[in-house]
Amino acid sequence: MDKTQLLSKLWEQYAEITPSAKKIHDLLEQKGEEIKNDHIAIRTFNDNRINITVLERLFVNLGYEAKGEYHFESKKLFAKHYEHATDQNAPRIFISELELEKCSPELQATVKSILDSCDQKLFDHPELVLSGTVWNANSHATYQSLLAESEYAAWMYVYGFRANHFTINTNALKGFATLQDLNAFLEDNGWKLNASGGKIKGTPEQLLEQSSTLADLHIVNFEEGALEIPSCYYEFALRYPMANSELYQGFIASSADKIFESTDVQLQHNK
């Protein structure tokens, strides 16, 4: 699989459970915009079988290089971002992992049980990042127990290995000079934005502004019955030039921390 095929498959998987992203994508294209991806985000646990070191291999093999590292203390997350060595138009890849050792013994035991239940050979598959849930994810009770401690863990249990979000490169849009302009356009067209920490996270001084929709709701068939829960969201990023006139390429941990909340069940209830 080459880079183009991988990115295309990640988008197809993502759009299947995030129909709003395809609608926003099409809406902007109808205005004459060419959509470029700023970055694609992926979630995992820091278990040695499926941690960042495991998931990054496919991207590294396709020419990506590790660049920045980020810590999210309150959410017990660690993340790294990757940039392609030769293709400046390739989206950045952002992989985060839940630091299990910082979580409760109950959550650790649940995640271990989930992973132990799998055919361990699945974790060696080079395209694990496209595998979705390789475990049985049909227990609403398990989902609820994880959700009580970590929205991130609950999301990972249900959706597994896939893109958590794609991000529009706002700098590449012709008709929107600012992120405020893009946000206003989206809201005028009926989309709800994540307002946690403000609709725009980051500042020009920090060299990166970000906003995002609230996650779509997707029907999951648990053994206890079908339930609508948040799936994925669409993000928008505007980057500013550094002192050397080149655009800032990294991420702001405090902003990303709030972007993570786009899949938060509570935000959905506050729509």
Salt bridges, closest charged atoms under 4 A:
ASP26 OD2 - LYS22 NZ 2.89
ASP26 OD1 - HIS25 ND1 3.92
GLU29 OE1 - HIS25 ND1 3.91
ASP38 OD2 - HIS39 ND1 2.73
ASP38 OD1 - ARG92 NH1 3.06
ASP38 OD1 - ARG239 NE 2.65
ASP47 OD1 - ARG49 NE 2.91
GLU56 OE1 - LYS80 NZ 3.66
GLU65 OE1 - LYS67 NZ 3.72
GLU73 OE1 - LYS102 NZ 3.82
GLU83 OE2 - HIS81 NE2 2.74
ASP87 OD2 - LYS3 NZ 2.77
GLU99 OE1 - LYS102 NZ 3.10
ASP116 OD1 - ARG49 NH1 2.85
ASP116 OD2 - LYS112 NZ 2.63
GLU151 OE1 - ARG43 NH1 3.70
GLU187 OE2 - LYS199 NZ 2.64
GLU235 OE1 - HIS39 NE2 3.41
GLU235 OE1 - HIS165 NE2 2.72
ASP257 OD2 - LYS75 NZ 2.88
GLU261 OE2 - LYS75 NZ 2.87
GLU261 OE2 - LYS258 NZ 3.87
